[in-house]
Amino acid sequence: MEEKKVLLSVKDLHVKFRVRGRILTAIRGISLDIYENESIAIVGESGSGKSVFTKTFAGMLDSNGFVSDGSIVFNDEELVDIHLKLTASAQKSMEESISALNESSRLELGSATYQKMLELESEKRQRGEIPEEERWKAEEERLALVAKRTDAFNLKQTLDPTKDKAKIRETSRLINRLDKEIKEHEARQKQVARAQKSAAAADTAFNQRIDKEYAALKARYEKEIQGEISLEVKKRNEILAKEIYLSTGRYGMRQEMKMRKQLLEALKKAMQLGVDLSNEGQLNTIFEDIVFRVRYLDETPDDIHGTCILNLAKVRYPKDWCRIRGRRIATVFQDPMTSLNPIITIGKQITSIILKHQDCTEVEARHRALELMQKVGIPNASARFDDYPFQYSGGMRQRIVIAIALSCQPKILICDEPTTALDVTIQAQILQLIKDLQKEFNYTIVFITHDLGVVANIADRVAVLYAGQVIELGNVEEVFYDPRHPYTWALLSSLPQLAQRNTKLYSITGTPPSLYNSIVGDAFAPRNPHCLKIDTLMEPPMFQVSETHFAKTWLLDEHAPKIEKPESIQDIHEKLVKAFNI
């Protein structure tokens, strides 16, 4: 297999949303590598997580969405290579950081003793608390009551006061009863907690033993941290001080000072706990909760140079997203009319993006904008430059959206169903345009769609999503001609282009699972006509079919019965060629 450069590496990604007092898990552990200059299609039903997945690495999640776990590493040479000027204020900042780190490093000398002190504190605290297992069980019971109350309240909101009076009264009584049960449950837990705390306080022998041991450890700790740190540690701290400056120096003065203070506090705490700061992984973890870490490489008298691991799941500051979104990762949305401002001219909308992200004059921006308009197929571009969006057809508006997305020559172009709102005769032109421009601009296409016909024409690889997980991954030939997951079988079987005359069009029974609840086993099991007993009990692993083909189904286990794919999608090569002209 040809070695390709991984441009975006997603590992065990979990994305959640806070919705009406509950947590919805939209992405459940996606791991996927996206390569440079490839076209990968993300397919699945509505609600499978396609758009949420791409919005996560484009920094476009809604305000109630958040990444709860996982990483998205973007391997872009321009963004990860950091150069900063070594000004007098920069030198002073690093000297202050070195001094603070050297002082904090004394705490490492007593870290083992400090750990024992923490263990004693934890033992004493746990003695006065409800056991963790009981506490979790009680919290699950409370959350179940809260979920019932939320469902009842939402149901009441949908009822018609003129027609459903009896139902409204019944639902109101249910809400009142659940409110009472929640209050009683919370009161019982508080009472149990008070009783546990009182019993622990009354255990004199235990408390005296803990206090005596703690006093001895504290005296030893105070003595240990008075020692001198080694020359090796001082050299390490000099490098850490440079990395702090490299990581924070691109921000404004106030933000830089705030971040530097936070990093020094975090490193001090790590030293106190005895964290190995020579471990790259540990160091990255300390930094990324505040700002992504820039690793020191070298310096000149005027310049300091470093490189970073850009984890998009941990980017928190708008200034960082401004360097990524639009400039390195761009998006073409479904409806071009909602993507364009109706009261600003087409030319102004393109040039404003060029001026924001590129160092050029207005004259140069206009020249680049006209070039892009010509490349995306706008006839007589100079005459149409000052037109408004309503003066363009739907296909031409989408071409302008593509021109805006490509104006800064991004590394990744996300196409979120860009042909759905267009006339069928225009769709093929837009798809061909996106593919043709890829050869010139060398971008990676991430194409979101539920139309497998589009996939057949544009994709090199296909990732099939269901209930927030990648359930099948392979190149386009493998997924179309040798699909292995029952959900992929169902998607292919429901293609209207493959239906035979005088036969009923296949449809997938049931609905996707609720992502408010934890899913046991295979998420597709309730809708799977080939469901095995193990599908309802255990989540399947990702089985490897070939070097490039993977599927998440128990049917690939060596002990599973051999089940053939549906007859309608066997030997479909000729049908696909005829239907999609591929």
KOLSEMAR-130284 format. One record per residue (C-alpha): residue number from 1; residue in one letter; x, y, z. Coordinates in steps of 0.1 Angstrom, whole numbers, padded with zeros to 4 digits. Each point is the difference from the previous one (the first is absolute). Layout:
% KOLSEMAR-130284
- NUM A X Y Z
...
% end
This chain:
% KOLSEMAR-130284
- 1 M 0000 0000 0000
- 2 E 0013 0035 -0009
- 3 E 0010 0019 0030
- 4 K -0021 0031 0004
- 5 K 0004 0030 0023
- 6 V -0027 0002 0028
- 7 L -0014 0035 -0001
- 8 L -0026 -0004 0028
- 9 S 0002 -0027 0026
- 10 V -0032 -0006 0021
- 11 K 0004 -0023 0030
- 12 D -0029 -0012 0022
- 13 L -0020 0032 -0004
- 14 H -0031 0006 0021
- 15 V -0022 0030 -0005
- 16 K -0030 0008 0022
- 17 F -0027 0026 0002
- 18 R -0019 0015 0029
- 19 V -0037 -0001 -0010
- 20 R -0028 0009 0024
- 21 G 0018 -0011 0031
- 22 R 0013 -0032 -0015
- 23 I 0031 -0012 -0018
- 24 L -0002 -0013 -0036
- 25 T 0031 -0018 -0013
- 26 A 0001 0007 -0037
- 27 I 0035 -0015 -0008
- 28 R 0009 -0032 0018
- 29 G 0037 -0009 -0003
- 30 I 0009 0008 -0036
- 31 S 0035 -0008 -0011
- 32 L 0009 0009 -0036
- 33 D 0031 0012 -0019
- 34 I -0006 0024 -0029
- 35 Y 0028 0001 -0026
- 36 E 0015 0029 -0020
- 37 N -0016 0006 -0035
- 38 E -0026 -0028 0004
- 39 S -0038 0001 -0003
- 40 I -0018 -0017 0029
- 41 A -0037 -0002 0001
- 42 I -0019 -0001 0034
- 43 V -0033 -0017 -0006
- 44 G -0030 -0010 0021
- 45 E -0036 0008 0008
- 46 S -0010 0034 0014
- 47 G 0009 0002 0037
- 48 S 0030 -0025 -0004
- 49 G 0025 0027 0010
- 50 K 0015 0010 -0034
- 51 S -0003 0038 0004
- 52 V 0008 0000 0037
- 53 F 0032 -0020 -0007
- 54 T 0013 0025 -0026
- 55 K -0012 0031 0020
- 56 T 0022 -0012 0029
- 57 F 0033 0003 -0019
- 58 A -0012 0032 -0018
- 59 G -0007 0017 0033
- 60 M -0037 0004 -0007
- 61 L -0017 -0019 0027
- 62 D -0031 0017 0015
- 63 S 0005 0017 0034
- 64 N -0016 -0029 0018
- 65 G 0023 -0026 -0016
- 66 F 0034 -0011 0014
- 67 V 0027 -0026 -0005
- 68 S 0000 -0022 0030
- 69 D 0028 -0023 -0010
- 70 G 0025 -0008 -0028
- 71 S 0023 0020 -0022
- 72 I 0000 0015 -0035
- 73 V 0037 0005 -0011
- 74 F 0004 0023 -0030
- 75 N 0033 -0005 -0017
- 76 D 0004 0033 -0019
- 77 E 0036 0011 -0004
- 78 E -0009 0037 -0001
- 79 L -0020 0000 0032
- 80 V 0022 -0022 0021
- 81 D 0032 0019 -0008
- 82 I 0003 0029 0024
- 83 H 0025 0029 -0001
- 84 L -0001 0029 0025
- 85 K 0023 0031 0004
- 86 L 0024 0000 0030
- 87 T -0008 0035 0012
- 88 A 0012 0015 0033
- 89 S -0035 -0007 0016
- 90 A 0002 -0036 -0013
- 91 Q 0034 -0005 0017
- 92 K -0014 0015 0032
- 93 S -0031 -0022 -0001
- 94 M 0022 -0031 -0004
- 95 E 0023 0010 0028
- 96 E -0030 0004 0023
- 97 S -0013 -0034 -0010
- 98 I 0034 -0016 0006
- 99 S 0001 0015 0035
- 100 A -0035 -0012 0008
- 101 L 0006 -0035 -0014
- 102 N 0033 -0004 0020
- 103 E -0019 0010 0032
- 104 S -0028 -0025 -0008
- 105 S 0025 -0028 -0008
- 106 R 0009 -0003 0037
- 107 L -0034 -0015 0005
- 108 E 0011 -0030 -0022
- 109 L 0025 -0009 0027
- 110 G -0029 -0009 0024
- 111 S -0025 -0013 -0025
- 112 A 0001 -0036 0013
- 113 T -0008 0013 0035
- 114 Y -0027 0023 -0013
- 115 Q -0017 -0029 -0017
- 116 K -0002 -0019 0033
- 117 M -0015 0031 0016
- 118 L -0027 0001 -0027
- 119 E -0007 -0037 0005
- 120 L -0006 0007 0038
- 121 E -0023 0029 -0008
- 122 S -0019 -0021 -0025
- 123 E -0004 -0029 0025
- 124 K -0013 0025 0026
- 125 R -0024 0016 -0024
- 126 Q -0013 -0033 -0013
- 127 R -0008 -0011 0035
- 128 G -0024 0029 0003
- 129 E -0017 -0005 -0033
- 130 I -0025 -0024 -0015
- 131 P 0018 -0028 -0019
- 132 E 0005 0008 -0036
- 133 E -0020 -0029 -0013
- 134 E -0030 0010 0021
- 135 R 0004 0037 -0010
- 136 W 0000 -0009 -0037
- 137 K -0030 -0022 0004
- 138 A -0019 0028 0018
- 139 E 0010 0025 -0027
- 140 E -0012 -0023 -0028
- 141 E -0034 -0003 0018
- 142 R -0002 0038 0003
- 143 L 0009 0006 -0037
- 144 A -0026 -0026 -0010
- 145 L -0027 0020 0019
- 146 V 0013 0033 -0015
- 147 A -0001 -0016 -0036
- 148 K -0037 -0011 0006
- 149 R -0008 0035 0013
- 150 T 0016 0016 -0031
- 151 D -0018 -0024 -0024
- 152 A -0034 0008 0018
- 153 F 0007 0037 -0002
- 154 N 0009 -0002 -0037
- 155 L -0031 -0020 -0007
- 156 K -0022 0026 0017
- 157 Q 0015 0027 -0022
- 158 T -0012 -0018 -0031
- 159 L -0037 -0004 0012
- 160 D -0028 0022 -0013
- 161 P -0017 0018 0029
- 162 T -0033 0000 -0019
- 163 K -0001 -0037 -0008
- 164 D 0022 -0018 0026
- 165 K -0011 0015 0033
- 166 A -0003 -0034 0017
- 167 K 0035 -0011 -0013
- 168 I 0014 0034 0012
- 169 R -0014 -0005 0035
- 170 E 0013 -0036 0001
- 171 T 0034 0011 -0011
- 172 S 0001 0029 0025
- 173 R -0008 -0025 0028
- 174 L 0028 -0022 -0012
- 175 I 0025 0029 -0001
- 176 N -0011 0010 0036
- 177 R 0004 -0036 0012
- 178 L 0035 -0003 -0016
- 179 D 0010 0034 0015
- 180 K -0010 -0013 0034
- 181 E 0019 -0033 -0005
- 182 I 0032 0018 -0011
- 183 K -0001 0023 0031
- 184 E -0006 -0031 0023
- 185 H 0028 -0019 -0017
- 186 E 0024 0030 0005
- 187 A -0010 0004 0036
- 188 R 0006 -0037 0007
- 189 Q 0035 0002 -0015
- 190 K 0008 0031 0021
- 191 Q -0011 -0018 0031
- 192 V 0021 -0031 -0008
- 193 A 0030 0022 -0007
- 194 R -0004 0018 0034
- 195 A -0002 -0033 0018
- 196 Q 0031 -0013 -0017
- 197 K 0019 0032 0008
- 198 S -0010 -0001 0037
- 199 A 0010 -0037 0003
- 200 A 0035 0008 -0014
- 201 A 0004 0030 0023
- 202 A -0009 -0022 0030
- 203 D 0028 -0026 -0008
- 204 T 0026 0015 0023
- 205 A 0026 -0027 -0004
- 206 F 0000 0002 -0038
- 207 N 0002 0038 0000
- 208 Q 0029 0001 0025
- 209 R 0020 -0025 -0021
- 210 I -0005 0019 -0032
- 211 D 0009 0034 0016
- 212 K 0032 -0015 0015
- 213 E 0012 -0015 -0032
- 214 Y -0009 0031 -0020
- 215 A 0020 0023 0024
- 216 A 0031 -0022 -0003
- 217 L -0003 0000 -0038
- 218 K -0005 0037 -0001
- 219 A 0031 0007 0021
- 220 R 0020 -0023 -0024
- 221 Y -0014 0017 -0030
- 222 E 0009 0035 0012
- 223 K 0036 -0012 0005
- 224 E 0003 -0017 -0034
- 225 I -0012 0031 -0020
- 226 Q 0028 0021 0015
- 227 G 0026 -0019 -0021
- 228 E 0018 0013 -0031
- 229 I -0011 -0009 -0035
- 230 S 0025 -0015 -0025
- 231 L 0016 0016 -0030
- 232 E -0019 -0024 -0022
- 233 V -0033 0013 0014
- 234 K 0011 0036 -0005
- 235 K 0007 -0007 -0037
- 236 R -0033 -0017 -0004
- 237 N -0017 0030 0015
- 238 E 0017 0023 -0025
- 239 I -0015 -0020 -0028
- 240 L -0034 0000 0017
- 241 A 0001 0038 0003
- 242 K 0008 0003 -0037
- 243 E -0029 -0024 -0008
- 244 I -0024 0021 0022
- 245 Y 0010 0031 -0020
- 246 L -0003 -0018 -0033
- 247 S -0035 -0013 0010
- 248 T -0013 0034 0012
- 249 G 0020 0026 -0018
- 250 R -0023 0003 -0030
- 251 Y -0029 0013 0021
- 252 G -0005 0036 0012
- 253 M 0019 0011 0032
- 254 R -0029 -0004 0024
- 255 Q -0009 -0035 -0013
- 256 E 0037 -0010 -0001
- 257 M 0005 0009 0036
- 258 K -0032 -0018 0011
- 259 M 0010 -0032 -0018
- 260 R 0036 0002 0012
- 261 K -0013 0002 0036
- 262 Q -0023 -0029 -0006
- 263 L 0028 -0021 -0015
- 264 L 0024 0007 0029
- 265 E -0027 -0010 0025
- 266 A -0007 -0032 -0019
- 267 L 0037 -0009 -0002
- 268 K 0004 0008 0037
- 269 K -0028 -0024 0008
- 270 A 0014 -0027 -0023
- 271 M 0034 0004 0017
- 272 Q -0016 -0003 0034
- 273 L -0017 -0032 -0011
- 274 G 0032 -0014 -0014
- 275 V -0011 -0001 -0037
- 276 D 0028 -0009 -0023
- 277 L 0006 0032 -0020
- 278 S 0024 -0017 -0024
- 279 N -0029 -0020 -0013
- 280 E -0013 0017 -0032
- 281 G -0035 -0014 0005
- 282 Q -0003 0012 0036
- 283 L 0013 0034 -0009
- 284 N -0025 0003 -0029
- 285 T -0028 -0008 0023
- 286 I 0010 0027 0025
- 287 F 0002 0026 -0027
- 288 E -0031 -0009 -0021
- 289 D -0025 0008 0028
- 290 I 0012 0036 -0004
- 291 V 0015 0004 -0034
- 292 F 0016 -0025 -0025
- 293 R 0036 -0005 0007
- 294 V 0027 0012 -0024
- 295 R 0032 -0021 0004
- 296 Y 0033 0019 -0001
- 297 L 0023 -0008 -0029
- 298 D 0026 0028 -0003
- 299 E 0006 0037 0000
- 300 T 0021 0028 -0014
- 301 P 0009 0033 0017
- 302 D -0032 0015 -0015
- 303 D -0024 -0029 -0003
- 304 I -0012 -0031 0019
- 305 H -0014 -0030 -0019
- 306 G -0023 -0029 0011
- 307 T -0025 -0025 -0013
- 308 C -0033 -0011 0014
- 309 I -0024 -0029 -0001
- 310 L -0032 0018 -0011
- 311 N -0029 -0018 0018
- 312 L -0032 0016 -0014
- 313 A -0020 -0017 0028
- 314 K 0018 0023 0025
- 315 V 0000 0033 -0019
- 316 R -0019 0025 0022
- 317 Y 0009 0035 -0011
- 318 P -0017 0018 -0030
- 319 K 0034 0013 -0012
- 320 D 0012 -0036 -0005
- 321 W -0031 -0009 -0019
- 322 C 0004 0031 -0022
- 323 R 0033 -0015 -0012
- 324 I -0016 -0033 -0007
- 325 R -0036 0004 -0011
- 326 G -0003 0015 -0035
- 327 R 0038 0002 -0004
- 328 R 0009 -0037 0003
- 329 I -0034 -0017 0004
- 330 A -0029 0013 -0021
- 331 T -0036 -0011 -0004
- 332 V -0025 0001 -0029
- 333 F -0035 -0003 0014
- 334 Q -0032 -0015 -0013
- 335 D -0020 0032 -0009
- 336 P 0021 0027 -0018
- 337 M -0026 0027 0007
- 338 T 0003 -0004 0038
- 339 S 0039 0000 -0004
- 340 L 0000 0034 -0018
- 341 N -0009 0034 0014
- 342 P -0029 0012 -0021
- 343 I 0008 0037 0005
- 344 I 0037 -0001 -0009
- 345 T 0014 -0004 -0035
- 346 I 0016 -0032 -0012
- 347 G 0034 0016 -0005
- 348 K 0000 0016 0034
- 349 Q -0008 -0033 0017
- 350 I 0029 -0017 -0017
- 351 T 0025 0028 0005
- 352 S -0009 0004 0037
- 353 I 0012 -0035 0007
- 354 I 0032 0004 -0020
- 355 L 0008 0033 0018
- 356 K -0007 -0017 0034
- 357 H 0023 -0029 -0004
- 358 Q 0026 0011 -0025
- 359 D 0025 0029 0000
- 360 C -0010 0019 -0031
- 361 T -0016 0033 -0012
- 362 E -0036 0005 -0012
- 363 V 0012 0001 -0036
- 364 E 0018 -0033 0004
- 365 A -0030 -0015 0018
- 366 R -0023 0010 -0029
- 367 H 0024 -0015 -0025
- 368 R 0001 -0033 0019
- 369 A -0038 0000 0004
- 370 L -0005 0005 -0038
- 371 E 0024 -0029 -0006
- 372 L -0020 -0022 0024
- 373 M -0033 0009 -0016
- 374 Q 0014 -0010 -0034
- 375 K 0014 -0033 0013
- 376 V -0034 -0010 0015
- 377 G -0017 0007 -0033
- 378 I -0016 0035 0004
- 379 P -0003 0014 -0036
- 380 N 0010 0036 -0004
- 381 A 0013 0002 0036
- 382 S 0010 0037 -0001
- 383 A -0035 0010 -0010
- 384 R -0016 -0022 0026
- 385 F 0024 0010 0028
- 386 D -0023 0027 0014
- 387 D -0033 -0020 -0003
- 388 Y -0020 -0011 0031
- 389 P -0007 -0036 0008
- 390 F -0036 0002 -0012
- 391 Q 0012 0008 -0035
- 392 Y 0017 -0034 -0002
- 393 S -0016 -0034 -0006
- 394 G 0002 -0028 0027
- 395 G 0029 -0017 -0018
- 396 M 0019 0032 -0005
- 397 R -0005 0009 0037
- 398 Q 0015 -0033 0010
- 399 R 0030 0006 -0023
- 400 I 0005 0033 0019
- 401 V -0001 -0018 0033
- 402 I 0026 -0024 -0013
- 403 A 0021 0030 -0011
- 404 I -0002 0016 0034
- 405 A 0009 -0033 0017
- 406 L 0031 -0004 -0023
- 407 S 0010 0037 0002
- 408 C 0027 -0008 0027
- 409 Q 0010 -0033 -0016
- 410 P -0010 -0022 0030
- 411 K 0015 -0035 0007
- 412 I -0035 -0015 0007
- 413 L -0032 0008 -0019
- 414 I -0031 -0012 0019
- 415 C -0030 -0004 -0024
- 416 D -0031 -0003 0021
- 417 E -0025 -0014 -0026
- 418 P 0008 0029 -0024
- 419 T -0022 -0013 -0028
- 420 T -0032 -0009 0019
- 421 A -0017 0034 -0005
- 422 L 0009 0001 -0037
- 423 D -0017 -0011 -0031
- 424 V 0009 -0035 -0012
- 425 T 0015 0013 -0032
- 426 I 0024 0023 0020
- 427 Q 0011 -0026 0026
- 428 A 0024 -0018 -0023
- 429 Q 0016 0033 -0011
- 430 I 0007 0010 0036
- 431 L 0014 -0034 0009
- 432 Q 0022 0001 -0031
- 433 L 0011 0035 0009
- 434 I 0010 -0010 0036
- 435 K 0020 -0030 -0014
- 436 D 0017 0021 -0027
- 437 L 0010 0027 0024
- 438 Q 0015 -0026 0024
- 439 K 0027 -0008 -0026
- 440 E 0010 0037 -0002
- 441 F -0003 0010 0037
- 442 N 0011 -0034 0015
- 443 Y -0026 0000 0028
- 444 T -0016 -0029 0018
- 445 I -0037 -0004 -0006
- 446 V -0022 -0012 0029
- 447 F -0034 -0005 -0016
- 448 I -0031 -0004 0022
- 449 T -0030 -0016 -0017
- 450 H -0027 -0026 0002
- 451 D 0000 -0004 -0037
- 452 L 0021 -0030 -0009
- 453 G -0002 0010 -0037
- 454 V 0021 0031 0008
- 455 V 0024 -0022 0020
- 456 A 0005 -0023 -0031
- 457 N 0011 0030 -0021
- 458 I 0021 0020 0024
- 459 A 0015 -0021 0028
- 460 D 0033 -0019 0003
- 461 R -0010 -0014 0035
- 462 V -0033 -0003 0018
- 463 A -0007 0001 0037
- 464 V -0036 -0012 0009
- 465 L -0013 0016 0032
- 466 Y -0028 -0013 0022
- 467 A -0010 0013 0035
- 468 G 0031 0021 0002
- 469 Q 0025 -0028 -0009
- 470 V 0019 -0011 -0031
- 471 I -0014 -0034 -0006
- 472 E 0017 -0007 -0034
- 473 L 0030 0016 -0017
- 474 G 0017 -0009 -0032
- 475 N 0008 0013 -0035
- 476 V -0030 0006 -0022
- 477 E 0003 -0033 -0019
- 478 E 0001 -0020 0032
- 479 V -0030 0017 0015
- 480 F -0022 -0002 -0032
- 481 Y 0011 -0035 -0012
- 482 D 0009 -0018 0032
- 483 P -0020 0017 0029
- 484 R 0002 -0020 0032
- 485 H -0022 0019 0025
- 486 P -0038 -0007 -0001
- 487 Y -0006 0038 0002
- 488 T 0021 0006 -0031
- 489 W -0020 -0028 -0017
- 490 A -0032 0018 0009
- 491 L 0012 0033 -0013
- 492 L 0010 -0015 -0033
- 493 S -0032 -0020 -0003
- 494 S -0020 0032 0004
- 495 L 0016 0017 -0030
- 496 P -0029 0008 -0024
- 497 Q 0024 -0002 -0029
- 498 L 0005 -0037 0007
- 499 A -0037 -0009 0003
- 500 Q -0015 -0024 -0025
- 501 R -0031 0008 -0020
- 502 N -0032 -0011 0017
- 503 T 0017 -0006 0034
- 504 K -0005 0017 0033
- 505 L 0027 0025 0009
- 506 Y 0020 -0012 0031
- 507 S -0001 0021 0032
- 508 I 0017 -0004 0033
- 509 T -0025 -0009 0027
- 510 G -0001 0018 0034
- 511 T 0019 0031 0010
- 512 P 0035 0008 0013
- 513 P 0005 -0004 0038
- 514 S -0005 0029 0024
- 515 L 0035 0014 0008
- 516 Y -0012 0013 0034
- 517 N 0004 -0036 0013
- 518 S 0030 -0022 0002
- 519 I -0001 -0026 -0028
- 520 V 0006 -0037 0009
- 521 G 0014 -0022 -0027
- 522 D -0002 0009 -0037
- 523 A -0020 0032 -0005
- 524 F -0014 -0014 -0033
- 525 A -0012 -0033 0017
- 526 P -0038 0010 0004
- 527 R -0002 0007 -0038
- 528 N 0023 -0028 -0012
- 529 P -0018 -0029 -0016
- 530 H 0032 -0020 0005
- 531 C 0003 0008 0037
- 532 L 0019 -0025 0022
- 533 K -0005 -0004 0037
- 534 I 0035 0014 0007
- 535 D -0011 0032 -0018
- 536 T -0024 0008 0028
- 537 L 0026 -0006 0027
- 538 M 0034 0012 -0011
- 539 E 0013 0028 -0023
- 540 P 0019 -0015 -0029
- 541 P 0036 0009 -0006
- 542 M 0013 0013 -0033
- 543 F 0009 -0030 -0021
- 544 Q 0026 0003 -0028
- 545 V -0012 -0015 -0033
- 546 S 0030 0012 -0021
- 547 E 0029 0024 0003
- 548 T -0024 0029 -0007
- 549 H -0034 -0015 0009
- 550 F -0015 -0001 0036
- 551 A -0035 -0008 0013
- 552 K -0015 0001 0035
- 553 T -0022 -0031 0000
- 554 W -0001 -0033 0018
- 555 L -0008 -0017 -0033
- 556 L 0038 0002 -0007
- 557 D 0009 -0020 0031
- 558 E 0014 -0034 -0008
- 559 H -0028 -0016 0021
- 560 A -0029 0018 -0017
- 561 P -0023 -0017 -0025
- 562 K 0007 0007 -0036
- 563 I -0026 0024 -0013
- 564 E 0000 0012 -0036
- 565 K -0008 0035 -0009
- 566 P -0035 0007 -0015
- 567 E -0005 -0012 -0035
- 568 S -0009 0035 -0012
- 569 I 0036 0012 0005
- 570 Q 0018 -0031 -0012
- 571 D 0018 0005 -0033
- 572 I -0009 0037 0000
- 573 H 0030 0012 -0021
- 574 E -0019 0002 -0033
- 575 K -0030 0017 0018
- 576 L 0023 0027 0015
- 577 V 0018 0007 -0033
- 578 K -0034 0004 -0017
- 579 A -0016 0020 0028
- 580 F 0028 0024 0008
- 581 N 0021 0000 -0032
- 582 I 0032 -0011 0018
% end
